[in-house]
Amino acid sequence: MSDVDTAGAVEKMSFEEAMAELDQVVARLESGAAPLEQSIELYTRGTALKAHCEGLLKNAQVKIEKITLDEKGKPASTAPFDADD
C-alpha cells in the first residue's frame, strides 16, 4: 500500500476505528518486537492516525454548542461550546 493509499484510508476512518488502530500501533511499537523498517512504517501510520483523530476532535468541538433556554424553557439561542463552564 502506498503512502497516498494509506492516507486516504485513514481519512475515511471513523474516530473510533482510528483510535483502535492507533492503540494497536502504539502497543506494537512499545513491545519492541518489530524490525526497524516495520517500526518506521508503524510510526508513520501512527502519526497519520493521530493527526486524523485530532482533526476529527477539533471538528467535533467546533460543532458543539450549548443551548440557552428562554423563560418558558424553549430553546432561545445557541452559544459556542466552552469547556470551562
Secondary structure as GFF3:
##gff-version 3
##sequence-region A 1 85
A	DSSP	alpha_helix	3	11	.	.	.	ID=ss1
A	DSSP	alpha_helix	15	31	.	.	.	ID=ss2
A	DSSP	alpha_helix	36	63	.	.	.	ID=ss3
A	DSSP	beta_strand	65	69	.	.	.	ID=ss4
A	DSSP	beta_strand	75	80	.	.	.	ID=ss5
###
